[in-house]
Amino acid sequence: MNELNFSADRSSRLLYKAGGWTAVLFLAYTFTALLIFAFVGKGYPESALECFDMLNENMFTALLRLDIVSVIVIPFYYLLFFSIYQSLKKNNELFAKIGLFCTLAGVTIFISGLNITSIVILSNKYHMTDSPEMRQHFLAACEGMLAEDMWINTGSIIRGILIEAGAVIFSILMLKTLIFNKATGIVGLLTHGFDFMSIIIGIFYAPMKEIFTMVAGPLYVVWFVMVGIGLFRLSKIKI
């Protein structure tokens, strides 16, 4: 196998650069999420009434609690994983395609489960009507949406399994080439392996999930840095 066998045409190099900047975006997203947690505090509202009240009082803070940042950033996984696929596909195209399919399918499931816009619309209608019956109707509709938020529903479990499985496949492929250094592959295996296990174990025993998530969280910062550096390096190589 040619360990430096990767696509290096102009369009591929532009893709690698875009992927590198996407890794920077996810690095910034990670720190932003920590700041939001520190200064905004609470996560998802516990009831529809609390959700409507916070949207009415402060729309910006409410959207942060509804994780609008993730809604904006997570779709960029399309670009990040496609750039990784482009760099690895010549070494093992079959497994690279499987990894790409898993990650892109997972991101698509994430996007299909978003309901923040619907919640905001229901909140506006709730505060515009004086009818107790209609208000109860809007509250009930919102309760259903909160019960199926993007992090705890069945779709989120499938999405997480697909994304992490695909990322693990890419990490294994990184170990077999010099396109990315082996440390990137090892960190990727640890990061996405722990995250994958947190999802699987969380299905059966939720308290244990937090332990795996706490280990994977800091590793994501390292992984985004290493992948970004690798993609920026590839964007400068002409073969």
Beta strands, then each sheet from edge to edge (+ up, - down):
end
